[in-house]
Amino acid sequence: MKYLQKFLLTLLFISTLNSCNQKNGLKSFEDNSESKFNPSQQDSLIEIYLKNGAWKNNPYSQEWQEEINKGLKVDSTVAYLWQQKAMPLFKQSKYELGMPFIDQAVKYNPKKWQDYRAFIKCIFSKEYEEAIKDFKNYQEKYGYGFVMDHSYNFYIALSYLQLNKFEKAEKLFEKDYKKTVQENGKGWLHHLDLFYYGISKYEQKKYKEALELFDQALEIYPQFSDVQYYKARTLYKLGRPEEGENVYIKAKENAKQGYSINEDNAIYERYPYQVRWP
């Protein structure tokens, strides 16, 4: 107990010395390859500089950044500090500022943060080729997995959609679709996965197959206006204009009520193929 108290007092003293002349750039921090502290001590740093520091301030404030900077001055190898430094910047669309910080988080804990960085590149900064590389590299090292409620293949396929590589996207969406059904049943299918799988078909003029997938998505989320919009367009393409018009009207009504893509990060970023209503 006395050792811990002494350790915390030492950190607070170091923090006071470093509180002046704080900067946001990487050059402000010593670039260490290994930490001087054990995992328990690093947890104490997180307690001091996040829980009792940054988290008591607005995430978009300079105070948030300054508290984290104090911790990084003590130990620049704490990956979580770097991620928390980057996160508010991404939510403010300050990608160029945030990316070097998330790179540091990945440097010190790639297993924890590389898939998160790849997600940021896909959904936030729209660096689709880089997102694909990051996700593929991560899967080679650590295997198949999920980030932000969706599989790595989902984000790779979504990136292919945004690069107009529709056939590649379709194959990956299909692979995940079959894997989900085989391992867990159709009840585990996600409406957003089905939407984009349908889009990959729609873009290749496979309208009947796209319609089937849009209908599956609407079984899960009946008011999903973006799916209804593309379903309406698909019905027009199939020569069923009256049905298409009825679906379009419903889509517009649901959009006005806010029924769109309901991912947590949709409040910060417009998702691919999310409808821009007039």
Secondary structure, DSSP 8 states (H G I E B T S, - for coil): -HHHHHHHHHHHHHHHHHSTT--SSGGGS---SS-SS-HHHHHHHHIIIIITTGGGS-TTSHHHHHHHHHHHHH-TT-HHHHHHHHHHHHHTT-HHHHHHHHHHHHHH-HHHHHHHHHHIIIIIS--HHHHHHHHHHHHHHH-S-EETTEEHHHHHHHHHHHTT-HHHHHHHHHHHHHHHHHHH-GGG--HHHHHHHHHHHHTTT-HHHHHHHHHHHHHH-TT-HHHHHHHHHHHHHTT-HHHHHHHHHHHHHHHHTT-S---GGGGTS--TT-----
